[in-house]
Amino acid sequence: MLQILLLVGILPAAAALILGGMGVQPTMVPALAFMSFVLLQWVLGVRYPGDRPVMALCFPFIMVVTWTLLASFIMPRLFMNEVMVWPQKTDAWGGGSCLGRVSAIFPRICI
């Protein structure tokens, strides 16, 4: 699986799967498969000799992931209606902001 991760790691902007408005990066698919396999083994009772030291080393990472997931649910609700976000100014054509002349082929790139 590591070879698959290295191969698809060169495509970080691609999407292997699109769920709603979010895309799952190609590196996430084999990584999630590997983590699911390890978690399934752990749930089924498979234990290894180096299990305790590895979990002790991974504990800070597990806490960061837990804190990040918890904060992603709490922070938007905590700051709801507290932060004002103003839309960007439109240009003369009514579109988004233009980046100007890039080349002869693409005279203007407007977002």
Secondary structure, DSSP 8 states (H G I E B T S, - for coil): -HHHHHHHTT-TT--SEEETTEEE-TTHHHHHHHHHHHHHHHHTT---TTHHHHHHHHHHHHHHHHHHHHHHHHHHHHTTTTS--------TTSSS-B-----SSSS--B-
